[in-house]
Amino acid sequence: MKDTFLTWIGRIFSGQQHAPLGTSITDVILVVIYLGALLAAAQPIASGAFVTAGVLTLLYRLPLLWILTEDETRGLHLRDRALYTAIGAVLAAVALIVVAAAGRRPVVSPADGEPPAPPRTGPAIFGGLLLMFLALASVAWEAYYIQHFTSDRMGPFSYWRQFTGKQPSGVLLAPPGFWVDWVVIVLCVVAAVQAFARKPVARPLGMALGWLLAAYAVFTLDIYAKQKMLFEFGDLDTTDILQQLTSVVEVVVGILIILLLALRGTHRPPVVPAWGAPGGQYGAWGAPPAPAPYNDAPYGQSPFGGPPPLPPEYPPNTPPRPQTPPGW
């Protein structure tokens, strides 16, 4: 148990008498997200929380289906158990997403319960901007990694091998690092768009991403502290300095996103038309009847009224012509 905990906080790495490792900080992050979804099970936001947990599980466990069947992993201790765990996690994640999505229904009456609360307008906009900022920062780092890991020294396919998991990370249940980076980028953009639109799903998805980014950043800073390199800017190169500063920003911004999206907004019910009597009938006491519609005329009559009167036969103020007496 002690070694497992030390693995989670980055104090034991693969190759240090524990090769390969079974779990990592990613599993701790997912467990916390599962606990959050369980706590929200009785809340109106439960469907969004379960979909968030299912999507993250699916995207984090999916690469293991091909990584753990590669020739490089054959013969590893607990490899088969890890593969079965990944298969079960993927199937459970798909089932969770389907059930949670199917369970969503519009609230049309008080008997349907309280609808999921959207985020508040101001915090939603601010939280969406922070999510977009984190996505852009991650894209900038990925551009650097692509340039660095496709250089002549690293080889043209080094980045791709680390993205797809062709180069094992040393942890059986850990997804590839660059795969995780792009998953976070895409989900941050999706959560930001949902936050700008004040969709209820933006709250669980955004809070999960805030926790995820803050946890990874703390893990990175802990590794630097273990190596006695934390904030030792005089002895670090530019890349390590920027990495530490980025991690500090991710911790702060991740916590801010959690706090902002935790605020519940008010649900806007649909606008109900004002009550009134149908056309041609009397309404409340003292109220005039509503005008009849154009097609409310009796059968055989024009709905637009009768024809206009014909002009008189004689000009006005002119006596009529004398009539011939009868019998003449």
BELMO-V432446 format. One record per residue. N is the residue number from 1. RES is the residue in one letter. SS is DSSP state (H for helix, E for strand, C for the rest). OMEGA is omega in radians with two decimals (999 if undefined). NEAR is the number of other ideal C-beta (glycine too) atoms within 10 Angstrom. Layout:
n & res & ss & omega & near
N & RES & SS & OMEGA & NEAR
N & RES & SS & OMEGA & NEAR
//
This chain:
n & res & ss & omega & near
1 & M & C & 3.12 & 5
2 & K & H & 3.14 & 8
3 & D & H & 3.11 & 13
4 & T & H & 3.12 & 13
5 & F & H & 3.11 & 11
6 & L & H & 3.06 & 14
7 & T & H & -3.10 & 22
8 & W & H & -3.10 & 18
9 & I & C & 3.04 & 14
10 & G & C & 3.12 & 18
11 & R & C & 3.08 & 14
12 & I & C & -3.13 & 17
13 & F & C & 3.07 & 16
14 & S & C & -3.12 & 16
15 & G & C & 3.12 & 10
16 & Q & C & 3.13 & 13
17 & Q & C & -3.14 & 6
18 & H & C & -3.11 & 15
19 & A & C & -0.16 & 12
20 & P & C & 3.10 & 19
21 & L & E & -3.13 & 22
22 & G & C & -3.07 & 17
23 & T & C & -3.11 & 18
24 & S & C & 3.12 & 21
25 & I & H & 3.12 & 19
26 & T & H & 3.13 & 21
27 & D & H & 3.07 & 17
28 & V & H & 3.13 & 16
29 & I & H & -3.14 & 21
30 & L & H & 3.13 & 20
31 & V & H & 3.11 & 11
32 & V & H & 3.10 & 14
33 & I & H & 3.08 & 21
34 & Y & H & 3.12 & 15
35 & L & H & 3.09 & 11
36 & G & H & 3.10 & 16
37 & A & H & 3.11 & 22
38 & L & H & 3.11 & 13
39 & L & H & 3.14 & 11
40 & A & C & -3.04 & 19
41 & A & C & -3.11 & 10
42 & A & C & -3.11 & 7
43 & Q & C & 3.10 & 15
44 & P & C & -3.10 & 16
45 & I & C & -3.02 & 21
46 & A & H & -3.09 & 19
47 & S & H & 3.10 & 21
48 & G & H & 3.12 & 25
49 & A & H & 3.14 & 26
50 & F & H & 3.08 & 22
51 & V & H & 3.11 & 22
52 & T & H & 3.12 & 28
53 & A & H & 3.13 & 24
54 & G & H & -3.14 & 21
55 & V & H & 3.14 & 19
56 & L & H & 3.10 & 23
57 & T & H & -3.13 & 20
58 & L & H & -3.08 & 18
59 & L & H & -3.13 & 19
60 & Y & H & -3.11 & 24
61 & R & H & -3.08 & 22
62 & L & C & -3.13 & 17
63 & P & C & -3.11 & 19
64 & L & H & -3.13 & 23
65 & L & H & 3.07 & 13
66 & W & H & 3.13 & 12
67 & I & H & -3.07 & 24
68 & L & C & 3.03 & 24
69 & T & C & 3.10 & 12
70 & E & C & 3.13 & 12
71 & D & H & -3.11 & 6
72 & E & H & -3.09 & 12
73 & T & H & -3.14 & 17
74 & R & C & -3.14 & 10
75 & G & C & 3.11 & 7
76 & L & C & 3.11 & 14
77 & H & C & 3.13 & 11
78 & L & C & -3.12 & 13
79 & R & H & -3.13 & 15
80 & D & H & 3.12 & 11
81 & R & H & 3.11 & 13
82 & A & H & 3.12 & 21
83 & L & H & 3.11 & 18
84 & Y & H & 3.08 & 11
85 & T & H & 3.14 & 18
86 & A & H & 3.12 & 23
87 & I & H & 3.11 & 14
88 & G & H & 3.14 & 11
89 & A & H & 3.13 & 19
90 & V & H & 3.13 & 18
91 & L & H & 3.12 & 12
92 & A & H & 3.13 & 14
93 & A & H & 3.11 & 20
94 & V & H & 3.12 & 13
95 & A & H & 3.14 & 11
96 & L & H & 3.13 & 19
97 & I & H & -3.11 & 18
98 & V & H & -3.11 & 12
99 & V & H & -3.13 & 13
100 & A & H & 3.13 & 20
101 & A & H & 3.13 & 13
102 & A & H & -3.13 & 9
103 & G & C & 3.12 & 11
104 & R & C & 3.08 & 13
105 & R & C & -3.14 & 10
106 & P & C & 3.11 & 7
107 & V & C & -3.09 & 15
108 & V & C & 3.14 & 9
109 & S & C & 3.11 & 6
110 & P & H & 3.14 & 7
111 & A & H & 3.13 & 6
112 & D & H & -3.14 & 10
113 & G & C & -3.12 & 10
114 & E & C & 3.13 & 11
115 & P & C & 3.08 & 16
116 & P & C & -3.10 & 21
117 & A & C & 3.06 & 16
118 & P & C & 3.04 & 22
119 & P & E & 3.07 & 26
120 & R & C & -2.99 & 19
121 & T & H & -3.12 & 11
122 & G & H & 3.09 & 11
123 & P & H & 3.13 & 21
124 & A & H & 3.13 & 25
125 & I & H & -3.14 & 16
126 & F & H & 3.11 & 17
127 & G & H & 3.08 & 30
128 & G & H & 3.10 & 26
129 & L & H & 3.11 & 13
130 & L & H & 3.10 & 22
131 & L & H & 3.09 & 30
132 & M & H & 3.10 & 17
133 & F & H & 3.12 & 14
134 & L & H & 3.11 & 25
135 & A & H & 3.14 & 20
136 & L & H & 3.10 & 12
137 & A & H & 3.12 & 17
138 & S & H & 3.08 & 19
139 & V & H & 3.11 & 15
140 & A & H & 3.10 & 12
141 & W & H & 3.12 & 16
142 & E & H & 3.07 & 16
143 & A & H & 3.09 & 10
144 & Y & H & -3.12 & 12
145 & Y & H & 3.11 & 17
146 & I & H & 3.13 & 15
147 & Q & H & -3.07 & 11
148 & H & H & -3.04 & 13
149 & F & C & 2.97 & 19
150 & T & C & 3.13 & 14
151 & S & C & -3.14 & 12
152 & D & C & -3.11 & 6
153 & R & C & -3.10 & 7
154 & M & C & -3.10 & 14
155 & G & C & -3.04 & 12
156 & P & C & -3.06 & 10
157 & F & C & -3.10 & 14
158 & S & H & 3.14 & 18
159 & Y & H & -3.12 & 20
160 & W & H & 3.13 & 15
161 & R & H & 3.11 & 16
162 & Q & H & 3.10 & 19
163 & F & H & -3.10 & 22
164 & T & H & -3.13 & 16
165 & G & C & 3.07 & 22
166 & K & C & 3.06 & 15
167 & Q & C & -3.03 & 17
168 & P & C & -3.13 & 19
169 & S & C & -3.11 & 17
170 & G & C & 3.09 & 15
171 & V & E & -2.99 & 20
172 & L & C & -3.06 & 25
173 & L & C & -3.13 & 24
174 & A & C & 3.05 & 24
175 & P & C & 3.11 & 21
176 & P & C & -3.06 & 21
177 & G & H & -3.13 & 14
178 & F & H & 3.02 & 20
179 & W & H & 3.12 & 18
180 & V & H & -3.13 & 18
181 & D & H & -3.11 & 17
182 & W & H & 3.04 & 15
183 & V & H & 3.13 & 20
184 & V & H & 3.14 & 19
185 & I & H & -3.11 & 18
186 & V & H & -3.11 & 13
187 & L & H & 3.08 & 21
188 & C & H & 3.10 & 28
189 & V & H & 3.12 & 17
190 & V & H & 3.14 & 18
191 & A & H & 3.12 & 30
192 & A & H & 3.12 & 26
193 & V & H & 3.11 & 14
194 & Q & H & 3.12 & 22
195 & A & H & 3.11 & 29
196 & F & H & 3.12 & 16
197 & A & C & -3.13 & 12
198 & R & C & 3.07 & 17
199 & K & C & -3.12 & 17
200 & P & C & -3.11 & 21
201 & V & H & 3.12 & 21
202 & A & H & -3.10 & 25
203 & R & H & 3.13 & 32
204 & P & H & -3.12 & 26
205 & L & H & 3.14 & 26
206 & G & H & 3.13 & 30
207 & M & H & 3.09 & 24
208 & A & H & 3.12 & 27
209 & L & H & 3.08 & 26
210 & G & H & 3.09 & 28
211 & W & H & -3.10 & 18
212 & L & H & -3.11 & 24
213 & L & H & 3.13 & 25
214 & A & H & -3.14 & 21
215 & A & H & 3.10 & 18
216 & Y & H & -3.13 & 21
217 & A & H & 3.09 & 21
218 & V & H & 3.10 & 18
219 & F & H & 3.12 & 18
220 & T & H & 3.13 & 19
221 & L & H & 3.12 & 19
222 & D & H & 3.09 & 16
223 & I & H & 3.08 & 16
224 & Y & H & 3.13 & 18
225 & A & H & 3.11 & 12
226 & K & H & 3.14 & 13
227 & Q & C & -3.14 & 10
228 & K & C & 3.13 & 8
229 & M & C & -3.07 & 14
230 & L & C & 3.11 & 15
231 & F & C & 3.02 & 13
232 & E & C & -2.98 & 13
233 & F & H & 3.13 & 13
234 & G & H & -3.11 & 6
235 & D & H & -3.06 & 8
236 & L & C & 3.03 & 16
237 & D & C & -3.04 & 9
238 & T & H & -3.11 & 8
239 & T & H & 3.14 & 11
240 & D & H & 3.10 & 15
241 & I & H & 3.14 & 14
242 & L & H & 3.12 & 14
243 & Q & H & 3.12 & 17
244 & Q & H & 3.12 & 20
245 & L & H & 3.09 & 12
246 & T & H & 3.13 & 17
247 & S & H & 3.10 & 22
248 & V & H & 3.12 & 15
249 & V & H & -3.14 & 15
250 & E & H & 3.08 & 23
251 & V & H & -3.10 & 19
252 & V & H & -3.10 & 13
253 & V & H & 3.11 & 20
254 & G & H & 3.10 & 23
255 & I & H & 3.11 & 14
256 & L & H & 3.14 & 16
257 & I & H & 3.11 & 29
258 & I & H & -3.11 & 17
259 & L & H & -3.10 & 13
260 & L & H & -3.08 & 24
261 & L & H & 3.04 & 28
262 & A & C & 3.14 & 15
263 & L & C & -3.12 & 14
264 & R & E & 3.02 & 17
265 & G & C & 3.12 & 16
266 & T & C & 3.11 & 9
267 & H & C & 3.13 & 13
268 & R & C & 3.14 & 9
269 & P & C & 3.11 & 8
270 & P & C & -3.12 & 7
271 & V & C & 3.13 & 6
272 & V & C & 3.13 & 6
273 & P & C & -3.12 & 5
274 & A & C & -3.11 & 5
275 & W & C & 3.09 & 7
276 & G & C & -3.13 & 11
277 & A & C & 3.09 & 12
278 & P & C & -3.11 & 11
279 & G & C & 3.10 & 13
280 & G & C & -3.13 & 11
281 & Q & C & -3.14 & 10
282 & Y & C & 3.12 & 11
283 & G & C & -3.12 & 13
284 & A & C & -3.11 & 8
285 & W & C & 3.11 & 5
286 & G & C & -3.13 & 6
287 & A & C & 3.12 & 10
288 & P & C & 3.12 & 7
289 & P & C & 3.09 & 12
290 & A & C & -3.14 & 14
291 & P & C & 3.14 & 9
292 & A & C & 3.10 & 13
293 & P & C & -3.02 & 11
294 & Y & C & -3.09 & 11
295 & N & C & -3.10 & 8
296 & D & C & -3.11 & 11
297 & A & C & 3.09 & 14
298 & P & C & -3.11 & 6
299 & Y & C & 3.10 & 4
300 & G & C & 3.12 & 5
301 & Q & C & 3.12 & 9
302 & S & C & 3.10 & 9
303 & P & C & -3.14 & 11
304 & F & C & 3.12 & 9
305 & G & C & 3.14 & 9
306 & G & C & 3.14 & 8
307 & P & C & 3.11 & 7
308 & P & C & -3.13 & 6
309 & P & C & 3.12 & 6
310 & L & C & 3.09 & 6
311 & P & C & 3.14 & 7
312 & P & C & -3.11 & 8
313 & E & C & -3.12 & 7
314 & Y & C & 3.06 & 10
315 & P & C & 3.13 & 7
316 & P & C & 3.12 & 5
317 & N & C & 3.11 & 5
318 & T & C & -3.14 & 9
319 & P & C & 3.13 & 6
320 & P & C & 3.11 & 7
321 & R & C & 3.12 & 7
322 & P & C & 3.13 & 6
323 & Q & C & 3.11 & 7
324 & T & C & -3.14 & 7
325 & P & C & 3.12 & 6
326 & P & C & 3.10 & 5
327 & G & C & 3.11 & 4
328 & W & C & 999 & 5
//
